[in-house]
Amino acid sequence: MSCSEDSDGVTGDPLDAVDDAVAATAFRRLVRHLRHRNDAENIELMGLAGFCRNCLGDWLVEAGAPMDKAAAREAVHGLPAAEWKARFQSEATPEQLERMRVSVAKNVG
């Protein structure tokens, strides 16, 4: 399973009762927090939580944002994804890749 597959699957989820404007504000706060915490690399996020900044951009597109994946990822990263990667991302270790594989496998399908 990729981070782009719908892993919600919960009916009657209390999150659905949260006003869209409030949820959007919380989403923007999360994205800005991740921009600030560029030391939290995508591979580490994937290894711990099964999603990363790229996933958030992909989810924007899937939710209907009028942009392509590259533009959505730029919106999340705060700069073009390739530039973010060059500035803040190190080469993934075999251990990180394995943690990511195990973590992503836990995502509900």
Secondary structure, 3 states (H helix, E strand, C coil): CCCCCCCCCCCCCHHHHCCHHHHHHHHHHHHHHHHHCCCCCHHHHHHHHCCCHHHHHHHHHHCCCCCCHHHHHHHHHCCCHHHHHHHHCCCCCHHHHHHHHHHHHCCCC
